């Protein structure tokens, strides 16, 4: 095993955090023809690249001089790390911070064959080329410079990390609140639709234009919610419209109507209370977190945009 001191390992970690950010940001900026600050954190560092580099250096150490051994061991190590990190982050924060679902031969969107192959080549480049120069740079630093640099960078890094984690949990809570509010509003809307349909079939008046089967409505509503095709504001407006359309009918006197109206009002109260209020710092971190992670659960892109609008209203 190659002998490095603890301070050197820490220095390697921060250097690869920065190099990973340079690679990811440069690729995204060139691809989209505008600067994009990529990554979970706001500063110029992406920890998963550093963890990957350190993991690969440790795993491939016994394969030095064997390119195939380095390639396959590095590929497997980096792929496992990427899968575990992606899985854990989605479980914690309820969204995917990268998604390979549109890649061929992917596993749950966390990893894909093409990226795993790339990790193998990067492992060879890391061990046979990049690490040589990184080690030379770190070993050339005086002990005082190395310790001071690590201390300053650590303070900045962990402050960023704590704020980013807090922002991610706030985003996850807001996301869960949004989905729950949509579900409750949709339930009220569909019951009102059924009530209106019953009223229409009894009275045969001008309300025949809103006649639809309850099962069809529920199926479409569920599809809209799961794919982010309808906004919370649209659902609210729809429910309020249906309440208004039935307000001057005999149905509005029924216990079922009054119960639905009250349920909607309670849902509105919970919606107004539960959406977390964001201060300027949290708003900055959440805004940039969404911008910096375009793969942030692609399936729910519209909901993320909606959360961004809600965040603006909660300033």
Secondary structure, 3 states (H helix, E strand, C coil): CCCCCHHHHHHHHHHHHHHHHHHHHHHHHHHHCCCCCCCCCCCCCCHHHHHHHHHHHHHHHHHCCCHHHHHHHHHHHHHHHHHHHHHHHHHHHCCCCCCCCCCCCEECCCEEHHHHHHHHHHHHHHHHHHHHHHHHHHHCCCHHHHHHHHHHHHHHHHHHHHHHHHHHHHHHHHHHHHHHHHHHHHHHHHHHHHHHHHHHHHHCCHHHHHCCCHHHHHHHHHHHHHHCCCCHHHHHHHHHHHHHHHCCCHHHHCHHHHHHHHHHHHHHHHHHHHCCCCCHHHHHHHHHHHHHCCCCCHHHHHHHHHHHHHHHHCC
